[in-house]
Amino acid sequence: MKRLPFIPTIIATGLGAGFWPWGPGTAGAVLATVIWLALSQLLTPTVVMLITAGLILLFTWLGTWATARLAPYWGDDPSRVVIDEMIGVWVPLLLACNWWTALVALLLFRFFDIVKPLGIRSLDRRKGAFWVMADDLLAGIYSAIVLAVIIYISGAWAR
């Protein structure tokens, strides 16, 4: 068997989080949330939002490329590929303003990613590397909408 390409493997598995044996998707989403939390402690909210948006764009492209490179080895949508969960959770984290809204963003994203309502399942069934990313982006969008409502109702932005 041929060796896995190293760089696509590192990208697609979210620095190896995808090899976590108990819920690799959750491991990837938690890693992305921890990265966001670290950034939020070091940088201003505006800079964190811009960096998060940049991470979503960059890793959607890199994740699509890496997933396509790994498909001959692992198939169309293997559980080890978690970069899609990382970009998906970064979408609602664009709205997060503190640690508890980040936690809610993570929980909402995992809910939508696991249950796959409202068209997410139909995107998940499509074949191709981009579609691996697309269903998680949609789960992230739904999570962001719900998070925005929660933040608005709770007044968290005013704090």
C-alpha positions in Angstrom: 0.0 0.0 0.0 1.2 3.5 -0.8 2.1 5.9 1.9 -0.5 8.6 2.8 0.5 12.0 1.5 1.7 13.8 4.7 0.5 17.4 4.2 -3.1 16.4 3.1 -3.3 14.0 6.1 -2.3 16.7 8.6 -4.8 19.2 7.1 -7.7 16.8 6.7 -7.3 15.2 10.1 -7.1 18.6 11.9 -3.5 18.1 13.1 -4.3 14.5 13.9 -7.6 15.1 15.9 -9.3 12.9 13.3 -7.4 9.9 14.7 -9.1 10.3 18.1 -11.0 6.9 18.4 -14.0 8.2 20.3 -15.8 10.8 18.2 -13.2 12.2 15.9 -15.7 14.8 14.6 -16.2 16.1 18.1 -12.4 16.1 18.6 -12.0 18.3 15.5 -14.8 20.7 16.6 -13.3 20.9 20.1 -9.9 21.6 18.7 -11.2 24.4 16.5 -13.1 25.9 19.5 -9.9 25.8 21.6 -8.0 27.5 18.8 -10.7 30.2 18.8 -10.7 30.6 22.6 -6.9 31.0 22.5 -7.2 33.7 19.8 -9.9 35.4 21.8 -7.6 35.7 24.8 -4.8 37.2 22.8 -6.5 39.5 20.2 -9.3 42.0 20.0 -12.8 40.7 19.0 -12.6 42.3 15.6 -9.3 40.7 14.8 -10.5 37.4 16.1 -13.6 37.7 13.8 -11.4 38.5 10.8 -9.0 35.7 11.5 -11.9 33.2 12.0 -13.4 34.3 8.7 -10.0 33.8 7.1 -9.6 30.4 8.6 -13.0 29.3 7.3 -12.1 30.4 3.7 -8.6 29.1 3.8 -9.4 25.7 5.3 -12.5 25.2 3.2 -10.1 25.4 0.2 -7.3 23.4 1.8 -9.7 20.9 3.3 -11.3 20.3 -0.1 -7.9 19.8 -1.7 -6.7 17.5 1.1 -9.9 15.4 1.2 -9.7 14.9 -2.6 -6.0 13.8 -2.2 -7.0 11.3 0.5 -10.1 9.9 -1.2 -8.2 7.1 -3.0 -6.9 5.9 0.4 -9.8 6.4 2.7 -12.9 6.8 0.5 -15.3 9.7 0.0 -16.1 10.9 3.5 -14.1 9.1 6.2 -14.5 9.9 9.8 -10.8 10.7 10.1 -11.4 13.8 8.0 -12.4 16.5 10.6 -11.3 19.7 8.9 -14.9 20.0 7.8 -16.0 20.0 11.5 -13.4 22.6 12.2 -14.6 25.0 9.5 -18.2 24.3 10.4 -17.8 25.2 14.1 -15.8 28.3 13.2 -19.0 29.7 11.4 -21.0 30.2 14.6 -17.8 31.2 16.4 -17.8 34.3 14.2 -20.6 35.5 16.5 -19.3 34.3 19.8 -18.3 37.0 22.3 -17.1 35.1 25.3 -16.4 31.5 26.5 -20.0 30.6 27.1 -21.2 31.7 23.7 -18.3 29.7 22.3 -19.4 26.6 24.2 -23.0 27.2 23.0 -21.6 27.5 19.4 -19.8 24.2 19.8 -22.9 22.4 21.2 -25.2 23.8 18.5 -22.8 22.9 15.7 -22.5 19.3 17.0 -26.3 19.1 17.2 -26.8 20.2 13.6 -23.8 18.1 12.4 -25.0 14.9 14.0 -28.8 15.3 13.4 -28.4 16.8 9.9 -31.8 18.5 9.5 -33.0 21.1 7.0 -31.0 20.0 3.9 -27.8 19.1 5.7 -28.3 15.4 5.1 -28.9 15.9 1.4 -25.6 17.7 1.1 -23.9 15.0 3.2 -25.0 12.4 0.6 -23.3 14.1 -2.3 -20.0 12.7 -3.5 -16.9 14.8 -3.8 -14.4 16.6 -1.6 -16.3 19.9 -1.6 -19.5 18.3 -0.4 -17.6 16.9 2.6 -17.1 20.6 3.6 -20.5 21.9 2.4 -22.7 20.0 4.8 -20.7 21.2 7.8 -20.7 24.8 6.5 -24.5 24.6 6.4 -24.6 23.1 9.9 -22.4 26.0 10.9 -24.8 28.5 9.3 -27.8 27.1 11.1 -25.8 27.1 14.4 -24.9 30.7 13.8 -28.6 31.7 13.3 -29.7 30.0 16.5 -26.7 31.4 18.4 -27.5 34.9 17.1 -31.0 34.5 18.5 -29.7 33.2 21.9 -27.2 36.1 22.1 -29.9 38.7 21.2 -32.3 37.3 23.8 -29.7 37.0 26.5 -28.2 40.4 25.8 -24.7 38.8 25.8 -23.3 41.4 23.3 -24.2 44.2 25.7 -21.8 42.7 28.3 
